[in-house]
Amino acid sequence: MESLPGVVELVAERTVAALVHPALMDEHVRVRAERRMRRRVPGYPNQYLQQFAGGDPAFALWLAIIDDRLTRNLATTHHALGGAGWREAYDHGTNPQTYADDLTLAALTHND
């Protein structure tokens, strides 16, 4: 079992990974976030790099974080939601979890 300081450090890293744009993560946090996404998001990193992110590893991680959140919130992924301005939101520095939560709210409150 990890020591209390080790657990606190892990929680802090996960919080940073959830709240920080991947392009701004320090290497240690980014590597841990990538490892976590490999376990939790099918197709990450290869499919994300090749099909969705045009070879940009930070954008691929950003999309994977969104998909992890969308899968938990809506049982879907970004490509099922269509053109939601993914690249523009990434380029503007939008937090991936906040963006996923905004998309979830929009999907749940959308009236046709």
Backbone bond lengths (Angstrom), bond angles and torsions (degrees), N, CA, C in turn:
res aa  C-N    CA-C-N  psi(-1)  N-CA   C-N-CA  omega(-1)  CA-C   N-CA-C  phi
1 M - - - 1.451 - - 1.529 109.01 -
2 E 1.317 114.93 141.16 1.465 119.42 -179.64 1.526 110.42 -72.26
3 S 1.324 114.58 150.79 1.459 119.72 175.87 1.524 109.49 -70.79
4 L 1.326 116.14 161.29 1.458 120.43 179.49 1.528 112.32 -56.83
5 P 1.350 119.17 -45.59 1.470 117.41 176.61 1.526 112.65 -60.13
6 G 1.332 117.53 -35.68 1.465 120.72 177.84 1.511 111.98 -65.50
7 V 1.324 117.05 -39.77 1.456 121.72 178.36 1.525 109.92 -67.37
8 V 1.320 116.59 -43.49 1.467 120.68 178.82 1.520 109.98 -60.98
9 E 1.323 117.30 -42.30 1.467 121.19 178.47 1.526 110.72 -62.83
10 L 1.320 117.45 -42.41 1.457 121.33 179.57 1.531 110.85 -63.25
11 V 1.328 117.15 -45.26 1.461 120.82 178.14 1.525 110.20 -62.19
12 A 1.314 117.13 -41.85 1.463 120.65 178.67 1.526 110.92 -62.26
13 E 1.324 117.68 -43.07 1.467 121.05 179.11 1.511 111.14 -63.42
14 R 1.330 117.23 -42.61 1.463 119.81 179.76 1.520 110.95 -65.97
15 T 1.306 117.11 -35.87 1.460 120.70 177.45 1.517 110.05 -65.49
16 V 1.319 116.83 -44.71 1.465 120.57 177.70 1.514 109.78 -61.76
17 A 1.336 117.45 -44.68 1.457 120.85 -179.66 1.525 111.15 -61.60
18 A 1.318 117.17 -33.33 1.459 120.72 -179.75 1.519 112.25 -76.59
19 L 1.314 117.08 -29.11 1.452 120.33 -172.20 1.520 114.99 -105.60
20 V 1.313 117.50 -8.88 1.461 121.31 -175.78 1.522 109.76 -109.70
21 H 1.304 115.22 136.54 1.463 121.73 174.75 1.527 107.94 -59.05
22 P 1.339 119.10 133.50 1.472 121.00 -177.11 1.529 114.88 -54.16
23 A 1.319 117.87 -32.49 1.463 120.12 179.14 1.530 112.02 -66.64
24 L 1.346 116.94 -18.07 1.460 121.41 -178.24 1.528 113.36 -103.64
25 M 1.317 117.44 -2.90 1.468 120.85 -179.49 1.515 110.44 -70.03
26 D 1.345 116.06 142.76 1.457 116.63 171.31 1.523 107.62 -72.86
27 E 1.308 116.75 162.25 1.458 121.46 -171.21 1.522 112.61 -58.04
28 H 1.305 118.12 -42.46 1.461 121.86 -178.24 1.534 111.08 -60.87
29 V 1.312 116.88 -46.17 1.470 121.26 179.99 1.521 110.15 -67.09
30 R 1.333 116.82 -42.21 1.470 120.92 179.61 1.520 111.66 -61.02
31 V 1.338 116.95 -43.99 1.464 120.87 -179.73 1.530 110.47 -61.83
32 R 1.323 116.75 -42.41 1.479 120.10 178.43 1.525 111.17 -66.46
33 A 1.328 117.03 -39.42 1.468 120.29 178.07 1.526 110.23 -65.29
34 E 1.327 117.37 -41.76 1.465 120.83 177.60 1.525 110.66 -61.94
35 R 1.303 117.28 -42.66 1.468 121.73 179.07 1.534 110.08 -61.41
36 R 1.322 116.16 -44.02 1.464 120.64 179.69 1.535 110.76 -64.38
37 M 1.334 117.29 -41.19 1.463 120.02 179.61 1.526 111.37 -67.77
38 R 1.324 118.16 -33.10 1.471 120.72 176.52 1.525 110.56 -60.35
39 R 1.319 115.99 -37.17 1.472 120.58 179.88 1.523 111.92 -76.57
40 R 1.318 117.28 -33.23 1.462 120.10 -168.87 1.523 115.40 -102.37
41 V 1.324 118.43 -21.68 1.467 121.17 -173.46 1.530 109.81 -119.72
42 P 1.338 116.86 108.79 1.473 119.97 178.89 1.530 110.65 -58.43
43 G 1.316 115.74 135.94 1.462 120.84 177.96 1.515 114.86 90.77
44 Y 1.343 117.21 -8.63 1.470 119.59 177.83 1.516 108.21 -89.95
45 P 1.325 119.40 132.40 1.453 129.05 8.83 1.522 115.50 -97.96
46 N 1.340 118.31 -20.52 1.471 119.90 -169.72 1.523 114.45 -58.19
47 Q 1.335 117.26 -54.03 1.460 120.09 -178.53 1.530 110.57 -62.91
48 Y 1.313 117.32 -38.45 1.456 120.76 -179.61 1.523 110.97 -65.78
49 L 1.319 116.60 -44.13 1.467 120.01 179.14 1.518 111.41 -63.67
50 Q 1.330 117.13 -45.44 1.456 121.24 -173.11 1.516 113.56 -81.03
51 Q 1.335 117.86 -45.09 1.465 120.45 -172.63 1.523 114.17 -92.98
52 F 1.308 117.05 -34.25 1.461 119.24 -169.80 1.525 114.26 -108.60
53 A 1.335 117.35 -32.51 1.465 120.02 -169.39 1.522 114.28 -111.20
54 G 1.302 118.31 5.04 1.454 120.36 178.29 1.520 113.97 56.44
55 G 1.339 116.69 32.60 1.457 121.23 178.33 1.522 115.13 84.17
56 D 1.322 118.88 2.66 1.465 122.98 -179.14 1.536 108.93 -88.21
57 P 1.342 118.43 106.75 1.470 120.06 -175.27 1.532 114.17 -64.26
58 A 1.319 118.81 -34.20 1.467 119.94 179.12 1.532 110.24 -69.73
59 F 1.331 117.35 -39.45 1.462 120.55 177.27 1.523 110.42 -67.02
60 A 1.335 117.07 -38.88 1.468 120.80 177.19 1.530 110.37 -60.68
61 L 1.326 117.26 -43.48 1.460 120.88 178.11 1.523 110.25 -64.38
62 W 1.319 117.78 -42.67 1.462 122.54 178.69 1.527 110.11 -57.54
63 L 1.334 117.00 -46.63 1.468 120.77 178.67 1.527 111.50 -65.22
64 A 1.324 117.50 -38.68 1.464 120.47 179.03 1.528 111.13 -64.38
65 I 1.328 116.80 -39.78 1.470 120.25 177.24 1.527 109.43 -62.98
66 I 1.319 117.00 -41.74 1.466 120.78 176.61 1.520 110.19 -61.64
67 D 1.323 117.22 -47.01 1.463 119.98 -178.71 1.520 112.19 -63.97
68 D 1.317 116.87 -37.01 1.462 119.82 176.63 1.529 109.56 -59.44
69 R 1.312 116.35 -44.85 1.473 121.57 -179.26 1.527 111.01 -69.88
70 L 1.341 117.68 -44.63 1.463 121.03 -179.97 1.529 111.72 -64.10
71 T 1.317 116.48 -36.20 1.460 120.10 178.17 1.524 110.34 -62.88
72 R 1.321 116.10 -41.69 1.467 119.80 178.18 1.526 111.47 -70.88
73 N 1.321 117.99 -37.23 1.469 121.40 -175.85 1.530 113.61 -82.02
74 L 1.345 116.49 -42.04 1.461 120.87 -170.52 1.527 114.18 -127.65
75 A 1.318 117.71 -1.16 1.467 122.16 -175.91 1.535 110.82 58.54
76 T 1.331 116.60 40.97 1.461 122.04 177.75 1.527 109.05 -147.31
77 T 1.324 116.72 177.40 1.462 121.69 178.86 1.529 109.80 -127.84
78 H 1.321 115.53 174.86 1.464 120.05 -175.46 1.517 112.96 -59.70
79 H 1.334 118.58 -38.10 1.465 118.85 -175.35 1.524 111.87 -71.80
80 A 1.327 119.09 -19.06 1.465 121.32 174.71 1.528 111.78 -76.30
81 L 1.326 116.73 -19.48 1.468 120.60 -178.37 1.525 112.85 -90.08
82 G 1.326 116.89 -5.66 1.459 119.41 177.52 1.520 113.19 77.04
83 G 1.292 116.13 -158.22 1.467 121.86 -174.74 1.517 112.56 -76.66
84 A 1.297 115.85 91.75 1.463 120.29 -179.57 1.526 111.60 -103.41
85 G 1.320 117.26 23.31 1.462 120.13 178.94 1.512 113.20 69.79
86 W 1.324 116.33 38.55 1.468 121.60 -174.70 1.517 112.40 -55.97
87 R 1.316 115.88 -54.95 1.464 118.92 -175.30 1.523 111.59 -65.43
88 E 1.311 116.61 -39.19 1.462 119.76 179.68 1.528 110.85 -63.02
89 A 1.331 116.31 -42.90 1.473 120.12 178.91 1.527 110.27 -64.02
90 Y 1.317 116.47 -41.28 1.468 120.70 177.91 1.533 110.02 -62.45
91 D 1.329 116.14 -48.78 1.462 120.79 -177.85 1.530 112.52 -63.19
92 H 1.331 117.15 -27.20 1.463 121.00 178.39 1.535 112.12 -84.60
93 G 1.335 117.06 0.74 1.462 120.54 176.90 1.515 114.72 81.90
94 T 1.314 116.74 20.99 1.463 121.00 -178.91 1.521 110.93 -66.25
95 N 1.327 114.98 134.18 1.455 121.16 176.04 1.531 108.74 -63.71
96 P 1.340 118.98 129.18 1.464 120.39 -175.51 1.529 113.69 -64.40
97 Q 1.319 118.39 -38.60 1.462 118.74 -178.85 1.524 111.12 -71.57
98 T 1.317 117.17 -37.45 1.462 120.17 176.30 1.524 109.97 -62.91
99 Y 1.322 116.21 -42.72 1.466 120.41 179.27 1.523 110.39 -62.87
100 A 1.332 117.14 -44.05 1.462 121.09 178.19 1.525 110.85 -61.93
101 D 1.321 116.93 -41.31 1.461 120.26 178.86 1.534 111.18 -65.92
102 D 1.334 117.50 -38.67 1.464 120.95 176.51 1.532 110.60 -63.83
103 L 1.327 117.23 -41.51 1.469 120.93 177.63 1.522 111.05 -65.39
104 T 1.322 116.66 -37.81 1.462 120.84 177.61 1.519 110.43 -62.77
105 L 1.320 116.14 -47.82 1.464 120.48 179.24 1.525 110.64 -60.29
106 A 1.319 116.78 -43.64 1.466 120.24 179.44 1.527 111.19 -62.95
107 A 1.327 116.76 -40.91 1.467 120.40 179.75 1.529 111.52 -67.16
108 L 1.311 116.89 -36.89 1.467 120.93 -177.44 1.531 112.90 -77.91
109 T 1.323 116.41 -24.08 1.463 119.36 -177.46 1.533 113.33 -107.10
110 H 1.330 116.71 0.39 1.466 121.33 -178.57 1.524 109.75 -69.80
111 N 1.314 116.07 128.19 1.462 121.89 176.47 1.512 108.21 -113.97
112 D 1.328 115.19 124.10 1.472 118.85 177.63 1.496 111.04 -82.85
